[in-house]
Amino acid sequence: MSWNPERYLAFADQRTRPAVDLLARVPLAAAARIADLGCGPGNATRPLVERWPGAEVTGVDSSSDMLAKAAASGLPATWVEADLAAWAPDAPFDLIYSNAALHWLDGHATLLPRLLRRLGPEGVLAVQMPRNFEAPSHTLLCDTARNGPWAGRLAGFLESPPVAAPEWYYDLLAPHAGTVDIWETVYLHVLGGDDPVLRWTRSTALRPVMDALDEEQFAAFEAAYAARLREAYPRRSDGRTLFPFRRLFIIAQRR
């Protein structure tokens, strides 16, 4: 799947805030080896480097474009292009951290316990994933995919939410961890400009649709989707648009 770093970073402040909130709850005084899975352009890697300036930090992502942007940041980190589902480091980590990446992968029942096993004693797995799939931004995306001349090309698109309920993750991780801390936060993003929710989804949820359709089909799809978003997320009296966004946070520490 293709990614556009500049488009993603158009909402850098809003996208980095959950990363910082996740990091604030990591119960490690020191960390020598850190992995940032799905590091993207490095915006969430920077707080890791700043908290543990002497650590060996590795940013892992499947997008060469994102990694090029991360490398250009000048952060003292090693950037590795790899499929996150198949990532197999040669030594354990003190912290495996992933902000808004693992929801793109299937098989969480095996993926997350496997990541825990990549940690050293008392190592921490810290994960943040969107859980906004019942919000209009996502339900209207699925509905638009099902209804139009592109339906055949987008069959099954986002039919099953990729992130389970918090309780499911607790039951999954508790047998393998000493402590498990799980919570959800709904961020109320205040966005400006025209069609801001559409611009937000262009850099994330819309990427698979853009890859599946030709240019003309995608333009028609995007116009239909945008019209629905304007009704679901109207401008307020001050000209801003409110975009509530639910996110799931998980911190699991090995015994």
Number of C-alpha atoms within 10 A of each C-alpha: 10 15 18 17 19 14 15 19 17 13 16 13 10 15 16 20 13 22 24 16 13 20 21 12 13 18 13 15 7 12 19 13 20 25 25 25 25 27 27 29 25 27 19 25 29 20 16 21 17 11 14 17 14 13 18 16 25 19 26 23 24 20 21 17 17 22 24 15 17 23 17 10 14 10 16 16 21 14 21 16 15 17 15 17 17 8 13 13 9 7 9 19 24 23 27 22 26 24 26 24 18 22 18 13 13 12 11 17 12 11 15 19 18 14 18 23 16 21 21 17 13 17 25 29 27 24 25 25 22 21 23 18 19 11 15 18 24 18 15 18 25 19 17 19 23 18 13 14 12 19 14 11 13 19 12 12 15 17 12 9 12 17 20 13 9 17 10 11 17 17 11 16 21 16 11 18 21 12 16 19 15 16 12 15 15 14 15 13 15 13 18 14 11 13 17 22 21 20 17 19 16 19 19 15 16 17 15 16 21 18 12 14 15 11 11 9 15 17 13 14 21 19 12 17 19 21 12 18 20 16 10 15 18 14 18 10 7 7 11 17 22 17 21 16 16 17 16 22 23 22 23 26 26 20 12
